[in-house]
């Protein structure tokens, strides 16, 4: 089908819908006016990002009486972080300190850690709670050792992200938002992680694994679980985001224009 023919069909289709309930009508059928579309009924509802309760619930190791303090190494990092902010704006470091606390606690932030961050930054504790409950990257309950975030936004979705997500669920006995029974994995369905050209992809802790198939995604997680060395980035052999044709641009040192000298006659005399 030529692009012009596809454009005409799409335009006709949208005019027929008159701008009302377009997605609903697309979801109702696998094919509309000759256009093949996704079977939306097979795609599960997207979990909201704020599924956790906004209220604190006392649990073992996470009560108002639980204590927390940063390690000496992290206090050195905190000192360097705070140097970046004026003293009367050190509350701006709240996210950086919460990230340190979460890493020190193994991937989640107990109430005591939030209170310690508030104390260091001289903030009302409620302001720290607001930050933690707003951002989906902070976890207030223990999670698995490997935090698996599968991107399911459009480019990854049409490249098979949901097949990968379901395979991970089945293989490791977990569901989005949950932990595996052995606490090795925590699974999340997330929005765009910014590696669309390498779709489908997933983030595990701090690393990206790209150009995945169901088989390679499972292999990556199995190797991580077994403490084996795993190559980060593309899993299909390509280099970064270079296409199948290989590198086609910037094959040599680019030529000019070069910056002209800003030295004037006056500065020459002064020197």
N, C-alpha and C positions, 0 to 999 in steps of 0.2 A: 504494500500500500504506500503510495507516494505521500509526502508530507502535505502537499496541497489538498489531496483527497481526504487525508486524516483531519486537516484543519476544517474542511467544509463539513464533514460528518460531526465533528465536535461542536462547531458553531450551531449547526442545525439542532443537535441534541440539546444544547443549553437554551436555545430559543424556545424549544418545545416545553422545557420545564418552566420558562418564564421567571427564572430566578427564585422559585419557591420550592423548598425542600429538595434541592438538587442531590445532596448526598443521600437523603432518605430514598429517593427514587433509584439512585445508582446501587445502593445496598440491597434493594428489593430484587435485583436481577443480576445474573452473571453476565448478561450480554444485552446491551441496549443499542439499537440502531447500528448493529454490526461492530460495535466497539467492545472488545473483551475487557472486562473489569474484574477486580478482585472479588472473591466470594466473601463479602463482609461478614456474613453470618458465622464464618469459621474463625473469625478473629475475636478473641475474648475482650470484654470491656477492660479498658485501661484502669489500673489501680490509681487512685488519687495519691498525691504525694504526702499528704498529711493524714495518713491512716492511723497513726498512733494517737493515744489519748493525750490531751494537753495537760492532764492532771497527773501529778506524781503518785505512784503507788509503791508503798514500802515493800521491798523484797530483800531477801538475804543478801547482804553485801551492798545494799543500796537503800539505806534509811537515813533519817535526819541525824542519827548518832554515828553513822559511818564516817571515818576520817580519811582524808586524802592529802597528800603533799607531793609536789613535784620532786623529781630526782635532782641531784646537784647538777648533772649535765643539762637538764632542761631549765634549771634556774639560770645557767649561763646563757642559754639560748634566749630566755625571756629578757635578760638584761640587754642583749644585743637588739632584740626586737623593739624594746621600749625606747632605745636611742633614736629610733626613726621618727618618733612622734614628740611634739611639744608636751611638756609635763601636764598641762591642763587639757590635753587631748589624748591621753594614754588609753582611754576607753576604746579608741579606734583599733587597738590591738586585740580586741576581744576574740575575733575569729581565729587569729593566729595562735592565741593561747589555748583556745578550745581545741584546736587541731592538735597541739602538743599533748593536751590532756587525753584526748581520744586515743592517740597513738600509744601513750604510756599505759593506758588501761586495756589495750588489746582490741581496740576498734569500737569502743562505746564510752559514753560519758556518764558516770554516776553523779548523783546530786551533790555529793561532797566535792567533786572536782569543779562543778559549776560554782559552788560557793567559794572555793579557793581562788578561782579566776576573778570573781567579783571582789574578793578581798584585796588581791594584788593590784587590780585596776581601780580600786576605790569606787566601785559601781554598786548601785542597789542590786541585790541578787536577782530581782525580778527582771531587770534589763538583760541579764545573762540568760535567764530562762527563755526570754522572748526570742533571743537569737537562736538558741538551740532548738526550740520548737518550730522555728520558721524554716530553717534550712534542712533539706532532705539528706544532706551529707553527714549530719550529726545523728548518732544513734543513742537512745537512752536505755536500751536493753542490750545485753550481751549478744554478739553476732558471731558467726563462724570465722575461722582463721582466715579464710579467703573470701573476700567480699566480691561476688561475681555480679557485674552490672551489664546486662545485655541491652544494647541499644535497639529499640524497636520503632524508631522514627522512620519516616517514609523511605529514604534510600535503603536502609538496612532491612526494613519490612519487606520490600519488594524483592530483596535479594535472599530472603529465607530466614530472617531473624526469628520468626515465630517457630519455625522448625527446630532451630537451635535451642530456643528457650524450652520448648516442650521436651526435647531430648535430654537436656540437663535436668529438668524436673524428674523425668522418668529414671534416668541413670543414677541420680544421687538422692532420690527420695525427698525432694523438697519442692516448695512452690514459691512464687514471687512474694517477697516480704518475710520468708521463713528461713530457718536453718536446717541443715541436714542433721539426722540423728546423732552423728558422730561429731558434730560441731566443727567440721572441717570447712563447710561452705555456707555462705549466706547468699541468697539469690535476689536480685532486683531487676525489674523491667524499668528502663530509664529512657529519658528523652535524649536528643542528639548529643553525642560526645565529641562532635567536630571532626570525625575521620570519615566523612561520607564517601570520599573517593576510594576508600578501602573497605566499603561495606560488603558483607555484614561484619560487625566487630563487637568486641566486648572489652570491658575494663575489669581487671582483677587486681584489687588493691590499687597500687599506683601505676600499673603497667597496662598498655594497650595490646590486644591480640586481634589482628585484622585479617581480612580476606579469608574468613572462616567458612568451613563446611560443618555439617553436623559431626562428621568424623574427627575433623581437626580440633573442633571446640572441645569435644569429649576427651581427646588425647591430651590437650593442654591441661585440662583440669586434673586428669588422672596423674600426669607427671608432676604437677604442683603438689598434689596430695602425697605422692610417693617421694617427695623431696628431690626430684630430678631437675637437672638444668633445663629450662624451657626458653626457647628463642622468643623474644618479644617482637612486636610488629607484625608484618605480613606473614601468613602461614602457608602461602602458596608459592614461595620461592622468589617473588619479585622484590625489587629493591625499593623500599619506601613506597612512594605512590607513582613510580614510573610505569607507564602503560606497556602493553604487550609488544609495541614496536620498539621498545627501548628508549633511550634518551634521544630526543630529536631537536632540542634547543639548547642554547648555551654550551655548545660543544667545545668552544675555545674561549680564551680570555676576551671579555668584551672590550671593544675599542671605544674611546672617548664618548661623549665630550668630557674633558677633564676640567677640574675646578681651576679657575684662573687665580693667580696670586692676588691677594687683597692688599699687598704692600704698596703704599703710595710713595711719591717722591718725598713727602714730608716725613714719613716714618723711616725712609732710607737715610735721610739726613740725621734724624734723631738717633739712629743706631750707629 
